[in-house]
Amino acid sequence: MPRRSRAIGTLIFSIIVLLQVGGCKDSGSVGSSFPGSGADVQVDTLELSQLQGDTLSAISGSLNLFSTGRYQDPVFGDISATALIRPDLEAKDTTRSIDADTRMQLRLAISKDDVYGDTLAAQQYDVVELANIFRGNEINIDDDVQTTGAPVGSFTVTNEDTVTVDLSSSWVQKYGAFYNDTTSTRDSSYVRQFPGLAIVPQNSAKIIAINPGESKILATNLNISEAADSTVSDSLSINFEEWAFTADRTNVTAPDPGSQIIHNTLERVFRFNFDFSRENLGARNISQVKLVFYRDNTLLNSSPLGTNVVRPTQGSLRLHLVEGDELPQSIDPGNALGLPTGTGFYQSDDGAYYIDITGDILGRFLENVSSDQTFYVTFSRNNGALRSSIIFNDQAGSVNSPKVIITSTKTENN
């Protein structure tokens, strides 16, 4: 069923649900009455069993952000992320050219809300030429990146939101050779022969996320021809044509058998099978169905972090139903199930994520799930920043194990 049609159906059934409950608040206990309705609220709980972890290799380029840095997380492992960038080849303007006096600076806009590690510590980087051509939408997070030669720049990040990096004259002249080219093969030669740059961490203090739309390369002191008029600028602002990052994760703490790590980069997700038919749910007048996944806060808090250290665990769970051969593209980002926007929000009062699939149940979208379809649960958006969480699985015991909570109305006639 097309996503638009499913969304309309979900909206209709949501309205029906609202009419059913008549604006009364569910107390969450069996036998609660709807005033004046002659109906009781019944809450049933089913265990969600056989959750299995899965590892996927997802695209990590051309996203909203890209990450670089290194941090040793006592729970989620030693993480090293390397950023890849390639500038646009600006349209040729015969009135100006890059020569020996031209200077170029890499200006990076840092998303301060997505720092992972010590926010005030100094993270050092080298900017190095890449050995191979890359395309952002073809880079996976576990790809092996090769660099070549000595650094063409270096910089340090503490708590800035912008850093500016001087690039070596030798690299400027390499870019200038393509920029100054006036032949018909100029653009195609650039795509085939100019790999771009890697931003490589040199110590372990934190991982930063960079906004590609607000980052650029600034070229100044361009050579202006005598034929140019006074409006021609001797500077140039160059956007990024491609961007991506790769990440390596080692020394990950093995969680208790009752919990599983999950990453927004899809390095770790989990899957399960469950019969969501009305018959299996065992209730006739269903008013609400929610999936509940509890977060392992004991493990998250077992290794206290420093005063200025941030571990990004914010994010929601997302539920997908996919064919086995549609991974990872069908969940990255895919069309998640649930209301209101396909997300399972975290509630701190009981330490759990709740995914409301009432509309999908009432609309019978999950009625005839085939044997080759599997439910996948992912964490947050794969947007180029790093986020992780830990979820209790079905081996955690009855209190913390994942559940399906069915709320229904029980009248005198049923």
C-alpha positions in Angstrom: 0.0 0.0 0.0 1.4 3.5 -0.9 2.7 5.4 2.0 0.2 8.3 1.4 -2.8 5.9 1.4 -1.5 4.2 4.6 -1.1 7.5 6.3 -4.7 8.5 5.4 -5.9 5.2 6.7 -4.0 5.6 9.9 -5.5 9.1 10.4 -9.0 7.7 9.9 -8.5 4.9 12.4 -6.9 7.3 14.9 -10.0 9.4 14.8 -12.1 6.3 15.4 -9.8 5.5 18.4 -10.4 9.0 19.8 -14.1 8.6 19.4 -14.0 5.3 21.2 -12.2 6.6 24.3 -14.5 9.6 24.4 -11.7 11.9 25.7 -11.4 9.9 28.9 -7.9 9.1 30.3 -6.8 5.5 30.5 -5.8 4.7 34.1 -3.7 1.8 32.9 -5.4 -0.7 35.2 -7.8 -3.5 34.3 -11.4 -2.8 35.0 -11.3 1.0 34.8 -14.7 2.3 33.7 -15.5 4.9 31.1 -17.9 7.2 32.9 -21.4 6.7 31.6 -20.4 4.3 28.9 -21.0 1.0 30.6 -17.6 -0.2 29.4 -14.4 -1.1 31.2 -10.8 -0.6 30.1 -8.9 -3.9 29.8 -5.1 -3.9 29.5 -3.3 -7.0 28.2 0.4 -7.6 28.1 2.2 -9.9 25.6 5.9 -10.7 25.7 7.9 -9.7 22.6 10.4 -12.6 22.3 13.3 -13.7 20.2 15.0 -10.3 19.6 18.2 -10.7 17.7 21.0 -8.2 17.1 22.0 -7.5 13.5 24.9 -5.6 11.9 24.3 -3.6 8.8 26.7 -1.6 6.6 24.9 1.6 5.8 25.7 4.7 3.7 27.5 7.3 5.7 27.9 10.0 3.0 25.8 12.9 1.7 24.0 13.1 5.0 23.0 16.2 7.0 26.2 16.0 8.9 29.5 14.1 8.9 31.7 13.1 11.8 35.4 13.0 12.6 37.4 12.4 15.8 38.3 9.8 18.3 36.8 8.9 21.7 37.1 6.0 24.1 33.6 5.3 25.5 33.7 2.7 28.3 30.4 1.3 27.1 30.2 1.8 23.4 33.9 1.2 22.6 36.9 3.0 21.2 35.5 4.9 18.2 37.6 6.5 15.5 35.8 8.5 12.7 37.5 9.9 9.6 35.8 12.6 7.5 36.0 12.8 3.7 35.4 16.0 1.7 35.8 17.1 -1.9 35.2 20.7 -2.9 33.2 21.7 -5.9 35.1 22.7 -9.1 33.9 26.2 -9.5 32.8 27.3 -12.9 35.7 28.8 -14.9 35.9 32.5 -15.0 38.6 33.5 -17.5 39.1 36.9 -15.7 40.7 35.2 -12.7 42.9 32.3 -12.0 44.7 30.5 -9.1 48.4 31.3 -9.0 51.4 31.1 -6.6 50.0 33.9 -4.5 46.6 32.3 -3.9 45.7 31.2 -0.4 43.0 28.7 0.5 41.4 28.0 3.9 39.1 25.1 5.0 36.3 26.5 7.1 34.3 23.9 9.1 31.0 24.6 10.8 30.7 22.4 13.9 27.3 21.2 15.3 27.9 21.8 19.0 24.7 19.8 19.9 26.3 16.7 18.5 29.7 16.6 20.2 30.6 13.1 21.5 33.2 13.2 24.3 34.9 15.9 26.3 33.4 19.2 25.1 36.3 21.3 26.4 39.2 19.0 25.6 41.5 19.7 22.6 41.0 17.3 19.7 43.7 17.4 17.1 43.4 16.7 13.4 45.5 16.4 10.3 44.1 17.2 6.8 45.5 14.7 4.4 45.0 14.0 0.7 42.9 11.0 -0.2 44.4 8.3 -2.3 41.2 7.4 -4.1 38.1 9.0 -5.6 34.9 8.8 -3.6 31.2 9.6 -3.9 29.3 10.4 -0.8 26.3 8.3 -1.6 28.5 5.2 -2.1 30.6 5.4 1.0 29.7 2.9 3.8 30.5 3.5 7.4 32.9 0.5 7.6 34.8 1.3 4.4 38.6 1.4 4.5 40.0 4.9 3.6 43.4 5.3 2.2 45.4 8.6 2.3 48.6 9.7 0.7 51.4 12.0 1.5 52.1 14.5 4.3 49.3 16.6 5.8 48.3 19.6 3.9 46.8 21.2 7.0 46.2 20.7 10.7 44.0 22.1 13.4 42.7 21.7 16.9 39.1 21.9 18.2 38.2 22.7 21.8 34.7 24.2 22.1 34.5 26.4 18.9 31.5 26.3 16.6 33.8 27.2 13.6 37.4 26.4 12.8 39.5 27.7 9.9 42.4 25.7 8.5 45.2 27.0 6.2 45.8 24.6 3.4 49.3 24.0 1.9 50.4 25.8 -1.2 51.1 22.5 -2.9 47.5 21.4 -2.5 46.2 24.8 -3.6 48.2 24.4 -6.9 46.8 20.9 -7.5 43.2 22.3 -7.2 44.3 25.3 -9.3 45.4 23.2 -12.1 41.8 22.0 -12.6 40.3 25.4 -11.9 42.5 27.1 -14.5 41.9 24.5 -17.1 39.9 25.8 -20.1 39.6 22.6 -22.1 36.3 20.8 -22.8 37.4 17.9 -20.5 37.9 20.1 -17.5 34.9 18.9 -15.4 35.2 15.2 -16.3 39.0 15.2 -15.6 38.3 16.7 -12.1 35.7 14.1 -11.3 38.1 11.2 -12.3 41.4 12.6 -11.0 40.9 14.8 -7.9 40.2 12.6 -4.8 39.7 15.3 -2.2 40.7 15.4 1.5 40.5 13.3 4.7 40.2 14.9 8.1 42.0 12.4 10.4 42.0 12.5 14.2 45.4 12.5 15.9 44.4 12.0 19.6 41.4 10.7 21.6 39.3 13.5 23.2 36.0 13.7 21.3 34.2 13.3 18.0 32.7 16.3 16.3 29.9 16.5 13.7 30.3 19.0 10.9 27.6 20.7 8.9 28.5 20.5 5.2 26.0 23.1 4.1 27.6 25.8 6.3 31.2 24.7 5.6 33.4 25.7 2.7 36.8 26.4 1.3 37.8 30.1 0.9 40.3 31.1 -1.8 41.8 34.6 -1.6 44.4 36.5 -3.7 43.3 35.1 -7.0 45.1 36.5 -10.0 42.8 39.0 -11.8 43.4 39.7 -15.5 43.8 43.2 -16.8 40.6 42.7 -18.9 38.5 42.2 -15.8 36.2 45.1 -14.6 36.3 46.5 -11.1 33.5 44.2 -9.9 35.5 41.0 -10.3 36.5 39.7 -6.8 39.9 38.3 -6.1 38.3 35.7 -3.7 36.2 32.6 -4.1 33.9 30.7 -1.8 33.9 27.0 -2.7 31.2 24.6 -1.4 31.6 20.9 -0.8 30.6 18.6 -3.7 31.0 15.4 -1.8 31.2 14.5 1.9 31.2 11.4 4.0 32.8 9.7 7.0 33.9 6.2 8.1 34.1 4.9 11.6 35.9 2.1 13.3 34.7 0.7 16.7 36.8 -1.6 18.9 36.9 -2.8 22.5 33.1 -2.6 22.9 31.9 -3.7 26.3 30.0 -7.0 26.0 26.6 -6.2 27.5 24.7 -8.5 29.8 22.9 -11.3 27.8 19.7 -9.5 28.7 20.5 -6.3 26.8 21.6 -5.2 23.3 23.5 -2.2 22.0 21.9 -0.2 19.2 23.5 2.6 17.1 21.9 5.1 14.8 24.6 4.4 12.2 23.0 0.9 11.8 26.2 -0.7 13.0 23.9 -2.5 15.4 20.1 -2.8 15.1 17.8 -5.6 16.2 15.0 -7.6 14.6 12.1 -9.8 15.7 9.1 -11.6 14.4 5.7 -11.3 15.9 2.0 -12.1 15.0 0.2 -8.8 15.3 -3.1 -10.2 14.0 -6.3 -9.3 15.9 -6.7 -12.9 16.8 -3.3 -13.2 18.4 -3.7 -9.9 20.3 -6.8 -11.4 21.9 -8.9 -8.3 22.2 -12.0 -7.2 20.3 -12.5 -3.5 20.9 -8.9 -2.4 20.7 -8.3 1.3 21.5 -4.5 1.3 21.7 -1.5 -0.9 21.0 2.0 0.1 22.0 5.4 -1.6 21.9 7.5 -1.0 25.0 11.3 -1.3 25.0 13.2 -0.6 28.3 16.6 1.1 28.2 19.4 -0.4 30.2 20.2 2.7 32.3 22.1 0.6 34.8 24.7 -0.2 32.2 24.7 3.3 30.8 25.4 4.7 34.2 27.8 2.1 35.4 30.8 4.0 34.1 30.5 7.7 35.2 31.6 10.2 32.6 33.7 13.3 33.3 32.2 16.7 34.1 32.4 18.0 30.6 31.8 14.7 28.8 28.7 14.2 26.6 27.5 10.8 25.4 24.7 11.3 22.9 21.9 8.9 23.8 19.0 11.2 22.7 16.8 9.7 20.0 13.8 7.6 19.4 13.3 4.0 18.3 11.9 3.4 14.9 10.0 0.2 13.8 10.2 -1.1 10.3 8.7 -4.1 8.5 10.9 -5.1 5.6 11.8 -7.9 3.1 15.1 -9.5 3.8 16.7 -8.3 0.5 15.6 -4.7 1.1 18.3 -3.9 3.7 19.6 -1.4 4.6 17.9 1.0 2.1 14.4 0.1 3.4 15.2 1.3 6.9 17.6 4.1 6.1 15.5 6.1 6.6 12.6 4.0 5.3 9.0 4.5 6.3 8.7 3.7 10.0 5.5 2.3 11.5 3.7 4.0 14.3 2.1 7.3 15.4 2.5 10.1 15.2 5.6 10.2 13.1 6.9 6.7 13.1 9.0 7.1 16.3 9.1 5.5 19.7 9.7 8.3 22.2 11.7 7.8 25.4 9.9 8.4 28.7 12.3 9.0 31.6 9.7 8.3 34.3 9.9 4.5 33.6 13.0 4.4 31.4 11.3 3.0 28.3 10.7 3.8 24.6 7.0 3.6 23.5 6.0 2.9 19.9 2.3 3.5 19.2 1.2 1.1 16.4 -2.6 1.5 17.1 -3.3 2.9 13.6 -1.4 0.0 11.9 -3.3 -2.5 14.0 -6.7 -1.1 13.4 -6.0 -0.5 9.8 -4.9 -4.2 9.5 -1.6 -3.2 7.9 0.1 -5.9 10.0 -2.6 -8.5 9.6 -1.0 -10.7 6.9 2.8 -10.4 7.4 4.5 -12.9 5.2 7.2 -15.3 6.3 9.9 -13.4 4.5 9.2 -10.1 6.3 10.9 -9.2 9.5 10.4 -6.3 12.0 13.5 -4.2 12.5 14.1 -1.7 15.2 16.6 1.1 14.6 17.7 4.1 16.8 17.3 7.7 15.9 18.1 9.0 12.4 21.3 8.1 10.5 22.1 11.8 10.0 25.9 11.7 10.2 26.2 12.3 13.9 26.9 9.3 16.3 24.3 8.2 18.8 23.8 5.0 20.7 21.6 3.3 23.3 21.1 0.0 25.1 17.9 -1.9 25.1 16.8 -4.8 27.3 15.9 -7.8 25.3 13.7 -10.8 26.0 16.3 -12.4 28.3 16.1 -9.5 30.7 13.4 -11.0 32.9 9.7 -10.2 32.9 10.0 -6.7 34.4 12.4 -5.2 31.7 11.7 -7.4 28.7 10.1 -5.9 25.6 6.3 -6.0 25.6 3.2 -5.4 23.5 0.6 -3.5 25.6 -3.0 -3.8 24.3 -5.7 -1.5 25.6 -9.3 -2.4 24.8 -12.8 -1.7 26.0 -14.9 -4.4 27.5 -18.6 -3.8 27.4 -21.5 -5.8 28.8 -21.9 -7.5 25.4 -18.3 -8.8 25.1 
